[in-house]
Amino acid sequence: MKISTKNLIYSLLVMLALMSACKPSSNSIYYYNPEEDVVAPEIKISVPLSNDLYNLTDDVHIVGTVKDMETTTTGGSLKTLHIQVDQIDPAHDDAVIKTLLVKNPDVNSKEGYTINEKFVVNFAASTVYCRLTVVAYDQTDRFDTKEVRFSIQ
């Protein structure tokens, strides 16, 4: 089978036209432009609430959302998300005794993320004071941090 130069050039032009049509343009509502990103990510923690008290061996759920907006009306692009629960010592300036949970979900280039984690503490002889820390960065290194303190006994 012989392919003519004319057919080959025509095929390449069609492929290039199709490929360029698939690229997001700056007119697209889905096009992310880091130069226009003026809004930091927003973290909302639903559970646990500040000063919640759990019983030993209870499932401790961590539920919340992280959202990034480029502007107040256009979706943004997250870069990293870090979720950590530490056992702390309130008598010594909240020094970390032990890290109970660390999660770094892949949020790169996502507009939002739903946090849904859980863990169990089953080793306490007395009250375990905990600090949940959530940190989110967007593509322009703007960030938000939220902390929630709770206890397990």
C-alpha positions in Angstrom: 0.0 0.0 0.0 1.5 3.3 -1.1 0.8 6.5 0.9 1.1 9.6 -1.1 2.9 12.7 0.3 -0.4 14.7 -0.1 -2.3 12.2 2.1 0.5 12.1 4.7 0.5 15.9 5.0 -3.3 16.1 5.2 -3.3 13.5 8.0 -0.6 15.4 9.9 -2.6 18.6 9.6 -5.8 17.0 10.9 -3.9 15.5 13.8 -2.4 18.9 14.7 -5.8 20.6 14.5 -7.3 18.0 16.8 -4.5 18.2 19.3 -4.6 22.0 19.5 -8.4 21.9 20.0 -7.9 19.8 23.1 -5.6 22.3 24.9 -7.3 24.5 27.5 -7.2 28.1 26.4 -7.1 31.2 28.6 -10.7 31.7 27.7 -11.7 28.4 29.3 -13.2 28.4 32.8 -11.0 25.4 33.5 -7.8 27.1 32.6 -5.5 27.7 35.6 -3.3 30.8 35.4 -0.9 31.1 38.4 -0.3 34.7 37.6 -3.9 35.5 38.4 -4.0 33.3 41.6 -4.6 35.7 44.4 -6.5 33.5 46.9 -4.9 31.1 49.4 -6.4 27.6 49.9 -9.2 27.3 52.5 -9.3 24.5 55.1 -12.5 23.6 56.9 -12.4 21.0 59.7 -15.8 19.5 60.6 -14.6 16.7 63.0 -13.0 16.8 65.5 -14.2 20.0 67.1 -12.0 22.0 69.4 -11.9 20.4 72.9 -13.7 17.2 71.8 -13.3 14.3 74.2 -13.0 10.7 73.0 -12.9 7.5 74.9 -10.0 5.1 74.6 -10.4 2.8 71.6 -12.9 5.1 70.0 -12.4 5.7 66.3 -11.2 9.3 66.0 -12.5 10.6 62.7 -10.9 13.5 60.8 -13.4 15.1 58.4 -13.1 18.3 56.5 -12.5 20.0 53.1 -9.7 21.8 51.4 -10.5 24.1 48.5 -8.4 26.4 46.4 -9.7 29.3 44.3 -7.6 31.2 41.8 -9.9 34.2 42.2 -13.2 34.5 44.1 -15.1 33.0 41.1 -12.5 30.7 39.4 -11.2 27.4 40.7 -7.5 27.2 41.7 -4.9 24.4 41.9 -3.7 22.8 45.1 -0.1 21.7 45.4 0.3 19.8 48.7 -1.8 18.8 51.7 -0.3 17.6 55.1 -2.5 16.1 57.8 -0.9 15.3 61.2 -2.1 14.3 64.7 0.4 14.6 67.5 0.1 13.6 71.1 1.2 16.7 73.0 2.2 17.7 76.5 0.3 20.8 77.5 2.4 21.1 80.7 5.5 21.6 78.6 4.5 24.2 75.9 2.7 21.5 73.8 5.8 19.6 73.2 5.2 16.6 70.9 5.3 13.3 72.7 4.4 11.0 69.8 3.0 11.4 66.3 -0.2 9.4 66.0 -1.1 10.0 62.3 0.6 11.5 59.2 -1.1 11.7 55.8 0.0 13.5 52.7 -2.7 12.8 50.1 -1.9 13.6 46.4 -3.8 16.9 45.7 -1.5 18.3 43.1 -3.4 20.3 40.5 -6.8 19.5 42.2 -9.2 22.3 43.0 -10.4 20.6 46.2 -10.1 17.6 48.4 -12.3 16.0 51.0 -10.5 14.8 54.2 -11.8 11.6 55.6 -9.3 9.8 57.9 -9.6 7.9 61.1 -7.3 6.4 63.7 -7.5 4.7 67.2 -5.6 5.3 70.3 -5.5 2.2 72.6 -2.4 2.7 74.7 -3.2 5.4 77.3 -2.8 5.2 81.0 -4.1 8.7 81.4 -5.6 11.5 79.2 -3.9 11.8 75.8 -3.9 15.4 74.6 -3.9 15.7 70.8 -3.3 18.4 68.2 -4.5 18.0 64.7 -2.6 20.1 62.2 -3.7 20.5 58.5 -1.6 22.5 56.1 -2.5 23.1 52.4 -0.4 24.9 49.8 -1.5 26.0 46.3 0.7 26.3 43.2 1.7 29.8 44.1 2.8 28.8 47.6 -0.1 30.5 49.3 -1.2 28.4 52.2 -3.7 27.9 55.0 -3.1 26.1 58.3 -5.7 24.9 60.8 -5.2 23.3 64.2 -7.7 21.5 66.4 -7.0 20.3 69.9 -8.9 17.4 71.4 -8.4 14.7 74.1 -8.7 10.9 74.5 -9.2 9.2 77.9 
